[in-house]
Amino acid sequence: MARAHEYGMAYADLDRMRIDERARSLVPLDTLVEHGLVPVKLVNRTIYVASFNPGARDGLSLIAELTGLRVVPVLALEEAVKQTLAHWSEANKNP
């Protein structure tokens, strides 16, 4: 995605990638929804977090604080982030 390259960020295609459940489980869902963030991958002490907003520093800082992990932001399409969070919210209501 050209926009990701413009910001010096990797691009995460949330519609095609498999999201790491370990990464997702580290942050409360309400925090993710509030900040529009989707944890996608956990590698050693690093968590990769997708956002459609390249300036989502507050939410990313909060994830670093909550998890104690190094946070690497990646860019995703706004609609994909919103759909993923809506799916998780719905699944959380009906376990």
N, C-alpha and C positions, 0 to 999 in steps of 0.2 A: 504494500500500500504506500503510495507516494507521500501521504501525510506523515506516516510513521518515520519514513526516511528523512523528511524535512525536520523532524524534531529529534533525530538521532536515536530513535527508539525502534525496537523490534515490533513486528505486527503479529497479533494473535487472532487467528480466524476461529472464533468461538463456535461457529457452526460446524466446523470440520475437525476440531481437535478434541482429544479426550482430556477432560479436566481431572487433575490429580485430586482425588478425594481427601488425601492427607492434607493438602494445602487448603482446601475448602473448609475442612473441619477446624482449622486453627483460629478462625476469626468468626465472631458472632454474626449471624445473618443480618440482624438489624443494623450493624455497623457497615456491612457491605452494601446494603440497600441505601442507607443514608448517604454514603459517599460515592455510590455508583462504581463499585470495585468488584472484580471477580478474580480471586486467587486461582491460578491455573496450573502451577507446577511448584514442587518443592524439591530442591537439590541440595543435599547436605544442609548447610545453615542459611540457605538463600531461598526466599519465596518470590516467585514471579507473579505479578498482579496486573491484570488487564483493566484498563480504563479507556473511556472515549475522550477523556479530558486530559491532555498532556500536562496540565497544571494542577493535578489533583494531589498536591503536596500534603495537605492536612490529613487526608485519609490514609495516604501512604505512610506518613509519619506515625499515625495512630496504629497501623498494622505493625510497624517495626516495634513500637512500644509494647503492644499487646503480646507479640510473639517472641520478641528478643532476637528476631532474625534480620538478616540483611534483606532489604526489599528492592527488587528490580522492577520498575514499571515497564509495561508493554502496552501498546496501543491497540484498541479494538474498535469495531464499529459500534456506534451508540445503540442502534437497534439490537445488536447481538448481546450487548451487556444487559440491556433492559429485559430482553427475553430470557436470558439465563437467570437473572435475579428473580423474575416473575415465576419461572419454573421452580426454582428452589423454594420460593415463598409458598407456592401452592403445595409442593411436596411436603413442606414443613407443617402445613395445616392438616394434611391428610397422610400421616405416616403409614 
